[in-house]
């Protein structure tokens, strides 16, 4: 279904760029950039930028008639808020697991669940836009690697997930920049995104 005309500005750049920024910072953490091993700095970004802003972008897509955008943005906004909540001490989630392997398995299951949803999104968008197909493909791989790293406790697998996550964020930055440029009356350039329909 094609989105209907709306007086609401296109929320896609806000949704995509909030996703890109939060994915980028979490992925840098996952690769161990600059020796950072404590995820606390990611939490604010995950709650407010990846979470709240992306969720709001999803809500703004509904009145525009963009069911896919509304579902994807609001879902990933909730992903970021729920993921951050795991690591917020006041939530008690981490403290509830006395066995570190049980916690790792629970996080792995959580990530596999999001990989499955991402694969569904990829199948839906596959005939619409090449750049989004690439985005959802590398995001699925990111979730799969991070889940495998969580299940096995192997730091190299988590690091690989971080590397693929950085690629995911760069693809999202590209799409977001293209969407912003398209919104300009006289853009300095256009970024091709492989629109199929």
C-alpha positions in Angstrom: 0.0 0.0 0.0 1.4 3.4 -1.0 1.5 6.0 1.8 -1.2 8.7 1.3 -0.4 12.4 1.1 0.0 14.0 4.6 0.7 17.3 6.1 3.1 15.6 8.5 6.7 15.9 7.4 8.5 12.7 6.4 9.6 11.0 9.7 11.8 8.4 7.9 15.0 10.4 8.3 14.5 10.8 12.0 13.7 7.1 12.4 16.6 5.9 10.3 19.2 8.3 11.6 18.2 7.6 15.3 18.6 3.9 14.5 22.0 4.5 12.8 23.5 6.6 15.6 22.4 4.2 18.3 23.5 1.1 16.4 26.9 2.8 15.7 27.6 3.5 19.3 26.5 0.1 20.5 28.5 -1.6 17.8 31.7 0.3 18.8 31.1 -1.0 22.3 30.7 -4.5 21.0 34.0 -4.4 19.2 35.7 -3.0 22.3 36.7 0.3 20.7 39.0 2.4 22.9 39.0 -0.3 25.6 35.4 0.4 26.7 33.7 -2.6 28.2 31.0 -1.0 30.3 27.8 -0.4 28.3 26.4 2.4 30.5 27.1 5.2 28.0 25.0 3.4 25.4 21.9 3.5 27.7 21.0 7.2 27.3 21.4 6.9 23.6 19.3 3.7 23.5 16.5 5.1 25.6 16.1 8.6 24.1 17.6 8.5 20.5 17.2 4.9 19.4 14.2 4.4 21.6 12.0 7.4 22.0 12.8 9.3 18.8 12.5 6.1 16.7 9.3 5.2 18.4 7.9 8.7 17.7 9.0 8.4 14.1 6.9 5.2 13.9 3.9 6.9 15.4 4.2 9.7 12.8 4.2 7.2 10.0 0.8 5.9 11.0 -1.2 9.0 9.9 0.8 9.1 6.7 -0.5 5.6 5.9 3.0 4.0 5.9 2.2 0.8 7.8 5.7 -0.7 7.2 7.5 2.4 8.4 5.2 2.7 11.4 5.7 -0.9 12.4 9.4 -1.0 11.8 10.2 2.3 13.5 8.0 1.7 16.5 9.2 -1.9 16.9 12.9 -0.9 16.8 12.2 2.0 19.1 10.8 -0.5 21.6 13.8 -2.7 21.0 16.2 0.0 22.1 14.2 0.9 25.1 13.8 -2.7 26.2 17.4 -3.5 25.5 18.5 -0.5 27.6 16.2 -1.5 30.4 18.1 -4.8 30.7 21.2 -2.9 31.8 19.6 -0.2 34.0 20.3 -1.4 37.5 17.0 -0.1 38.9 15.2 -2.5 36.5 16.5 -5.5 38.5 16.8 -7.6 35.4 20.6 -8.2 35.6 20.4 -8.8 39.3 17.6 -11.4 38.8 20.2 -13.7 37.2 22.6 -15.2 39.7 24.0 -17.5 36.9 25.9 -15.5 34.3 25.3 -18.2 31.6 21.6 -18.1 32.3 21.7 -14.3 31.7 23.7 -14.8 28.5 21.3 -17.4 27.2 18.3 -15.1 28.0 20.0 -12.2 26.1 20.7 -14.6 23.2 17.1 -15.6 23.0 16.1 -11.9 23.2 18.4 -11.2 20.2 17.2 -14.2 18.2 13.6 -12.9 18.6 14.7 -9.6 17.1 16.6 -11.3 14.3 13.4 -13.2 13.4 11.3 -10.0 13.2 14.1 -8.3 11.1 13.9 -11.2 8.6 10.2 -10.7 8.3 10.8 -7.0 7.6 13.4 -7.9 5.0 11.0 -10.3 3.2 8.3 -7.6 3.1 10.6 -4.9 1.7 12.5 -7.1 -0.7 10.8 -5.9 -3.9 10.6 -2.2 -2.8 14.1 -0.8 -2.2 17.6 -2.3 -2.5 19.1 -0.2 0.2 16.5 -1.3 2.8 17.1 -5.0 1.7 20.8 -4.5 2.4 20.0 -2.8 5.7 17.7 -5.6 7.0 20.0 -8.3 5.7 23.1 -6.9 7.6 20.9 -6.1 10.6 19.7 -9.8 10.7 23.3 -10.9 10.5 24.2 -8.5 13.4 21.5 -10.0 15.6 22.5 -13.5 14.7 26.2 -12.9 15.5 25.4 -11.1 18.8 23.1 -13.9 19.8 25.7 -16.5 19.0 28.3 -14.5 21.0 25.9 -14.3 23.9 25.1 -18.1 23.8 28.7 -19.2 23.5 30.5 -16.5 25.5 33.0 -16.1 22.6 34.2 -12.5 22.5 35.3 -12.9 18.9 31.8 -13.7 17.8 30.4 -10.7 19.6 33.2 -8.6 18.1 32.2 -9.8 14.6 28.6 -8.8 15.5 29.9 -5.4 16.4 31.8 -5.1 13.0 28.6 -6.1 11.1 26.7 -3.7 13.3 29.0 -0.8 12.3 28.3 -1.8 8.6 24.6 -1.8 9.5 24.8 1.7 10.9 26.7 3.0 7.9 24.0 1.7 5.6 21.4 3.3 7.8 23.3 6.6 7.8 23.4 6.5 4.0 19.6 5.9 3.7 18.9 8.6 6.3 21.1 11.1 4.4 19.4 10.2 1.1 15.9 10.7 2.7 17.0 14.1 4.1 18.4 15.2 0.7 15.1 14.1 -1.0 13.2 16.4 1.4 15.2 19.4 0.2 13.9 21.6 -2.6 17.3 22.1 -4.1 19.6 19.3 -2.7 23.3 19.5 -3.3 23.1 15.9 -4.5 21.0 12.8 -4.6 21.9 9.4 -3.1 20.6 6.5 -5.1 18.9 3.9 -2.9 17.8 1.4 -5.6 14.0 2.0 -5.5 12.4 -0.9 -7.2 8.7 0.1 -7.1 
